[in-house]
Amino acid sequence: MEAYPIKLSYHVRDYYFGERLIPEMLGKKDVPDGVVAETWEISDYRETTGKVVSGPYAGRTLHELVEEFPDELVGKGWRGPHFPLLIKFLDASHMLPVHLHADDETAREKHGEPHGKTEAWHILWAAEGATILAGVEENASRKALIEAFKAQDYGAVMPRHGIRAGDTVYVPGGILHTFGPDTLILEVQQTSDLGQFVMPFDLYGNELSEEEWDANIEATLDELKTDYFPLPKPGLVIEGYANRRVLCCAGPHFALERWTLTETYTEPSHPRRFFTLSNVGGEPVELEYGGGSETLGRAESCILPAAIGEMRVVPGPGGEASLVACYVPDLELDVVEPLRGAGYSDEEILALGEVNV
């Protein structure tokens, strides 16, 4: 494989909850007119698999590269049906639907899918008063849940928490959730689009019949898990000083870091894993690697293949870069050891998501 930063075409969804925050606040170019609720920046999910837009593999799909170069692209020894992470920007100008996604077991047994959808939301912007509802109150009965859903009084049975820019919320499969309004996030998730909803309308705002609504509520309750309570977390600082790296969340499926750089930053070679970078700052950054360099513009994302070797991130002329990095971690090597080395307790590390210590 010719390893270089792989930028992909992106997929747009115009769900009812979005407006124009992605182009207007993040500065993403070439988005269509009208509602832009989500841009799937890196995706290998069915028909949404991105096409490479530059370099030797331009025109080929991410799925084709995954099949041809699993070791070099994803990581040594990796095998799987598709690229393991889906990265998106999401505009919750309006409240998201109250919903959940299947966990791995449910996805396999009920839906015939290889895995479910654990996700995390990294808050890029949130207006004052923006909140999440996530999980269900302890001891809430099925009857109480149905009554709350039918009354659309979700806060009666779901804990509510305020959010602000820089927070990250880790949400395992099976956990009921929503957030917004007036919120802009980067989401990392397993490559899946399974979901169950309890609202009286669909993702495009179309009203459901009473029978459809009731059936959706029952299907949601059948997949509901109550063993995890998502909370907004500021993350744990791994490196400070001129360049700041914050490990925001971690679990078996992904880890997410926020990088704020004021000088050139060198990321070492990781032959056992890829990572993705998304530019969430106000200026382009330069990515330098053994084979050359690539500019990552505002609101652009790329995959750094496992075989790319050492890479340097150079902030733009304004002197600061802001990026989100995501990868599939070895939890002991990539999460537990460096955080313990930085002086964090096991309790603090456990709070990042699903980490065994």
C-alpha positions as CSV (number, residue, x, y, z in Angstrom):
1,M,0.0,0.0,0.0
2,E,1.1,3.6,-0.7
3,A,0.4,5.0,2.8
4,Y,-0.7,8.7,2.9
5,P,-3.4,10.7,4.6
6,I,-6.6,9.4,3.0
7,K,-9.4,12.0,2.5
8,L,-12.8,10.8,1.5
9,S,-16.0,12.1,0.0
10,Y,-18.6,12.6,2.7
11,H,-22.3,11.6,3.0
12,V,-25.0,14.1,4.1
13,R,-28.1,13.4,6.0
14,D,-30.9,16.1,6.2
15,Y,-32.7,14.9,9.3
16,Y,-35.2,17.2,11.0
17,F,-33.0,18.2,13.9
18,G,-30.3,19.9,11.9
19,E,-29.8,23.4,10.4
20,R,-26.6,25.0,9.0
21,L,-24.1,24.8,11.9
22,I,-21.7,22.5,10.1
23,P,-20.9,24.9,7.2
24,E,-21.5,28.2,9.1
25,M,-19.7,27.4,12.4
26,L,-17.2,24.7,11.4
27,G,-16.5,26.2,8.0
28,K,-17.2,23.0,5.9
29,K,-17.1,23.7,2.2
30,D,-19.3,22.4,-0.6
31,V,-22.2,21.2,1.5
32,P,-25.6,21.3,-0.2
33,D,-28.2,23.9,0.4
34,G,-30.9,23.4,3.1
35,V,-30.6,21.2,6.2
36,V,-27.3,19.6,6.8
37,A,-27.9,17.5,10.0
38,E,-25.0,15.2,9.6
39,T,-21.9,14.8,7.5
40,W,-20.5,11.3,7.6
41,E,-16.8,12.2,7.3
42,I,-15.3,8.7,7.4
43,S,-17.7,5.9,6.6
44,D,-17.6,2.3,5.3
45,Y,-21.3,1.7,6.0
46,R,-23.0,0.1,3.0
47,E,-23.9,2.7,0.4
48,T,-22.3,5.5,2.4
49,T,-18.7,4.2,2.0
50,G,-16.6,7.2,1.1
51,K,-14.6,7.6,-2.1
52,V,-10.9,8.6,-1.9
53,V,-10.6,12.2,-3.2
54,S,-6.8,12.6,-3.7
55,G,-3.6,10.7,-4.2
56,P,-2.9,7.3,-5.8
57,Y,-6.2,5.8,-4.7
58,A,-8.4,8.6,-5.8
59,G,-11.8,7.3,-7.0
60,R,-11.6,4.0,-5.1
61,T,-13.9,3.4,-2.2
62,L,-12.8,3.0,1.4
63,H,-14.3,-0.5,1.4
64,E,-12.1,-1.5,-1.5
65,L,-9.0,-0.4,0.3
66,V,-10.1,-2.1,3.5
67,E,-10.5,-5.4,1.6
68,E,-7.2,-5.1,-0.3
69,F,-5.0,-3.6,2.5
70,P,-6.3,-4.7,5.9
71,D,-2.9,-4.8,7.6
72,E,-1.5,-1.7,6.1
73,L,-4.6,0.5,6.4
74,V,-6.4,-0.7,9.6
75,G,-3.5,-2.4,11.5
76,K,-1.4,-5.5,11.5
77,G,-3.5,-8.7,11.9
78,W,-6.8,-6.9,11.7
79,R,-9.6,-8.6,9.8
80,G,-13.2,-7.5,9.5
81,P,-16.1,-6.9,7.2
82,H,-15.6,-3.1,7.1
83,F,-13.6,-0.1,8.4
84,P,-14.3,-0.2,12.2
85,L,-15.1,3.4,12.9
86,L,-17.6,5.9,11.5
87,I,-16.8,9.6,12.1
88,K,-19.4,12.3,11.6
89,F,-20.2,15.9,12.4
90,L,-23.7,16.3,13.8
91,D,-25.8,19.5,14.1
92,A,-28.4,19.3,16.8
93,S,-29.9,22.7,16.3
94,H,-33.1,21.0,17.5
95,M,-33.4,18.2,20.0
96,L,-32.4,14.8,18.7
97,P,-35.0,12.0,18.8
98,V,-35.0,9.9,22.0
99,H,-33.5,6.6,20.8
100,L,-31.0,3.9,21.4
101,H,-28.7,1.7,19.3
102,A,-28.4,-2.1,19.5
103,D,-25.4,-3.5,21.5
104,D,-23.2,-6.1,19.8
105,E,-25.2,-9.1,21.1
106,T,-28.5,-7.7,20.1
107,A,-27.2,-6.7,16.7
108,R,-26.0,-10.2,15.9
109,E,-29.0,-12.1,17.4
110,K,-31.9,-9.9,16.4
111,H,-30.7,-8.0,13.3
112,G,-28.1,-10.2,11.7
113,E,-25.5,-7.5,11.8
114,P,-21.9,-8.1,12.8
115,H,-22.0,-5.6,15.7
116,G,-24.0,-2.9,17.3
117,K,-23.3,0.8,17.8
118,T,-21.5,2.2,20.8
119,E,-20.8,5.9,20.2
120,A,-19.4,9.0,21.8
121,W,-20.2,12.7,21.4
122,H,-17.4,15.2,21.6
123,I,-19.0,18.6,22.1
124,L,-17.6,21.2,19.7
125,W,-20.1,23.9,20.6
126,A,-23.1,24.1,22.9
127,A,-25.3,27.1,23.7
128,E,-25.9,28.0,27.3
129,G,-28.6,25.6,28.7
130,A,-27.9,22.8,26.2
131,T,-28.3,19.4,27.9
132,I,-28.2,15.6,27.3
133,L,-30.7,13.0,28.5
134,A,-29.0,9.7,28.8
135,G,-29.8,6.4,30.5
136,V,-33.0,5.8,32.4
137,E,-33.7,6.5,36.1
138,E,-33.0,3.6,38.4
139,N,-36.1,1.4,39.1
140,A,-38.1,3.0,36.3
141,S,-40.7,0.3,35.4
142,R,-41.6,-0.6,31.8
143,K,-45.1,0.9,32.6
144,A,-43.5,4.2,33.8
145,L,-41.3,4.4,30.7
146,I,-44.2,3.9,28.3
147,E,-46.3,6.5,30.1
148,A,-43.4,9.0,29.9
149,F,-42.8,8.3,26.2
150,K,-46.4,8.6,25.3
151,A,-46.6,11.9,27.2
152,Q,-43.3,13.0,25.6
153,D,-42.1,13.8,29.1
154,Y,-38.7,12.2,28.7
155,G,-37.1,14.0,31.5
156,A,-39.4,12.2,33.9
157,V,-37.5,9.0,33.4
158,M,-34.1,10.0,32.0
159,P,-31.3,11.8,33.9
160,R,-30.5,15.3,32.5
161,H,-27.0,16.9,32.5
162,G,-25.7,20.2,31.2
163,I,-23.0,20.2,28.5
164,R,-20.4,22.6,27.3
165,A,-17.7,22.7,24.6
166,G,-14.9,20.2,25.3
167,D,-17.1,17.7,27.1
168,T,-17.3,14.1,25.8
169,V,-20.2,11.7,26.4
170,Y,-19.6,7.9,26.0
171,V,-22.7,6.0,25.1
172,P,-22.7,2.2,24.9
173,G,-25.1,0.3,22.7
174,G,-28.5,-0.2,24.3
175,I,-28.5,3.1,26.3
176,L,-31.4,5.5,25.7
177,H,-30.2,9.0,24.8
178,T,-30.8,12.4,23.2
179,F,-29.1,15.8,23.3
180,G,-29.6,19.4,22.2
181,P,-30.9,21.8,21.1
182,D,-28.2,24.3,19.9
183,T,-25.4,21.7,20.0
184,L,-22.7,20.8,17.5
185,I,-20.6,17.6,18.0
186,L,-18.1,15.3,16.4
187,E,-19.4,11.7,16.9
188,V,-17.3,8.6,16.8
189,Q,-19.1,5.2,16.6
190,Q,-18.9,1.7,15.5
191,T,-19.8,1.2,11.9
192,S,-23.5,0.6,12.2
193,D,-26.8,2.5,11.7
194,L,-29.1,0.3,13.8
195,G,-31.6,2.4,15.9
196,Q,-34.9,2.2,17.8
197,F,-36.9,5.4,18.6
198,V,-39.6,6.4,21.0
199,M,-40.8,9.7,19.4
200,P,-44.1,10.0,17.6
201,F,-42.4,11.0,14.3
202,D,-39.5,9.8,12.2
203,L,-36.1,11.2,11.5
204,Y,-37.5,13.5,8.9
205,G,-40.3,14.9,11.1
206,N,-43.1,12.8,9.6
207,E,-45.8,11.9,12.0
208,L,-46.3,8.2,12.8
209,S,-49.5,6.4,13.3
210,E,-50.4,5.4,16.8
211,E,-49.7,1.8,15.9
212,E,-46.3,2.6,14.5
213,W,-45.4,4.7,17.5
214,D,-46.4,2.0,19.9
215,A,-44.5,-0.7,18.0
216,N,-41.4,1.5,18.0
217,I,-41.6,2.0,21.8
218,E,-42.0,-1.7,22.4
219,A,-39.0,-2.5,20.1
220,T,-36.9,0.1,22.0
221,L,-37.8,-1.3,25.4
222,D,-36.9,-4.8,24.2
223,E,-33.3,-3.6,23.4
224,L,-33.0,-1.2,26.4
225,K,-30.0,-1.6,28.7
226,T,-29.9,0.0,32.1
227,D,-26.4,-0.7,33.4
228,Y,-24.6,2.4,32.3
229,F,-25.2,6.1,33.0
230,P,-23.5,8.4,30.4
231,L,-22.1,11.6,31.9
232,P,-20.3,14.6,30.2
233,K,-16.6,14.4,31.0
234,P,-13.8,16.9,30.3
235,G,-11.3,14.1,29.7
236,L,-7.8,13.6,31.1
237,V,-4.7,15.6,30.0
238,I,-1.9,13.4,28.7
239,E,0.4,16.2,27.5
240,G,0.3,19.8,28.4
241,Y,2.6,22.8,27.8
242,A,2.7,24.2,24.2
243,N,0.8,21.2,22.8
244,R,-2.1,19.8,24.7
245,R,-3.5,16.3,24.3
246,V,-6.6,15.3,26.2
247,L,-7.9,11.7,26.2
248,C,-11.6,12.3,26.2
249,C,-13.1,8.8,26.2
250,A,-12.1,5.2,25.7
251,G,-13.5,1.7,25.3
252,P,-12.9,-1.5,23.4
253,H,-14.3,0.0,20.2
254,F,-12.6,3.4,20.1
255,A,-10.7,6.1,21.9
256,L,-11.0,9.8,21.2
257,E,-8.5,12.5,21.8
258,R,-8.6,16.3,21.4
259,W,-5.4,17.9,20.3
260,T,-4.7,21.7,20.7
261,L,-1.4,22.5,19.1
262,T,0.7,25.7,19.1
263,E,3.8,24.1,17.6
264,T,4.7,21.2,15.4
265,Y,3.6,17.9,17.0
266,T,5.1,14.5,16.1
267,E,3.0,11.4,16.3
268,P,5.0,8.2,16.4
269,S,4.5,5.2,14.1
270,H,1.7,2.9,15.0
271,P,1.9,-0.2,12.7
272,R,-0.7,-2.0,14.8
273,R,-3.4,0.7,14.3
274,F,-4.7,3.5,12.1
275,F,-6.0,6.8,13.5
276,T,-8.3,9.4,12.1
277,L,-7.8,13.2,12.3
278,S,-10.6,15.8,12.0
279,N,-9.8,19.5,11.8
280,V,-12.2,21.3,14.1
281,G,-10.2,24.5,14.3
282,G,-10.3,27.8,12.3
283,E,-7.3,27.1,10.0
284,P,-5.9,24.4,7.8
285,V,-3.1,22.3,9.2
286,E,-0.2,20.5,7.3
287,L,0.3,16.8,7.8
288,E,3.9,15.8,7.0
289,Y,4.9,12.1,6.6
290,G,7.7,10.1,5.0
291,G,6.2,10.3,1.5
292,G,5.3,14.0,1.5
293,S,2.7,16.3,3.0
294,E,-1.1,16.9,2.8
295,T,-3.2,19.9,3.9
296,L,-6.1,19.2,6.1
297,G,-8.6,22.0,5.7
298,R,-11.3,23.3,8.0
299,A,-13.9,20.6,8.9
300,E,-12.0,18.0,6.9
301,S,-11.1,14.5,8.1
302,C,-8.7,11.9,7.0
303,I,-7.5,8.4,7.8
304,L,-3.8,8.0,8.7
305,P,-3.1,4.4,7.7
306,A,-1.3,2.1,10.1
307,A,1.6,1.9,7.6
308,I,2.1,5.6,7.3
309,G,4.9,5.7,9.9
310,E,5.9,8.8,11.9
311,M,3.8,11.9,11.1
312,R,4.1,15.6,12.0
313,V,1.2,18.0,12.4
314,V,2.1,21.6,11.6
315,P,-0.3,24.4,12.7
316,G,-1.3,27.0,10.2
317,P,-0.1,30.6,10.0
318,G,-2.4,31.6,12.9
319,G,-0.3,29.4,15.1
320,E,-2.9,27.1,16.6
321,A,-4.4,23.8,15.4
322,S,-7.4,22.1,16.9
323,L,-8.0,18.4,16.0
324,V,-9.9,15.3,17.1
325,A,-8.0,12.0,16.8
326,C,-9.8,8.6,16.9
327,Y,-8.5,5.1,16.9
328,V,-9.2,1.5,18.0
329,P,-7.0,1.2,21.1
330,D,-5.1,-1.5,22.9
331,L,-6.6,-0.3,26.2
332,E,-3.7,-1.3,28.3
333,L,-1.0,0.2,26.1
334,D,-2.8,3.2,24.7
335,V,-5.0,4.2,27.7
336,V,-4.2,2.6,31.1
337,E,-0.4,2.8,31.0
338,P,0.0,6.4,29.8
339,L,-2.7,7.7,32.1
340,R,-1.3,5.9,35.1
341,G,2.1,7.3,34.1
342,A,0.6,10.8,34.1
343,G,-0.6,10.2,37.7
344,Y,-4.3,9.4,37.2
345,S,-6.1,7.0,39.5
346,D,-7.9,3.9,38.3
347,E,-11.2,5.6,39.2
348,E,-10.4,8.5,36.9
349,I,-9.4,6.1,34.1
350,L,-12.6,4.0,34.5
351,A,-14.7,7.1,34.2
352,L,-13.6,7.5,30.5
353,G,-16.0,4.9,29.3
354,E,-15.5,1.1,29.2
355,V,-12.0,0.5,30.4
356,N,-10.8,-2.4,32.5
357,V,-8.0,-1.6,35.0
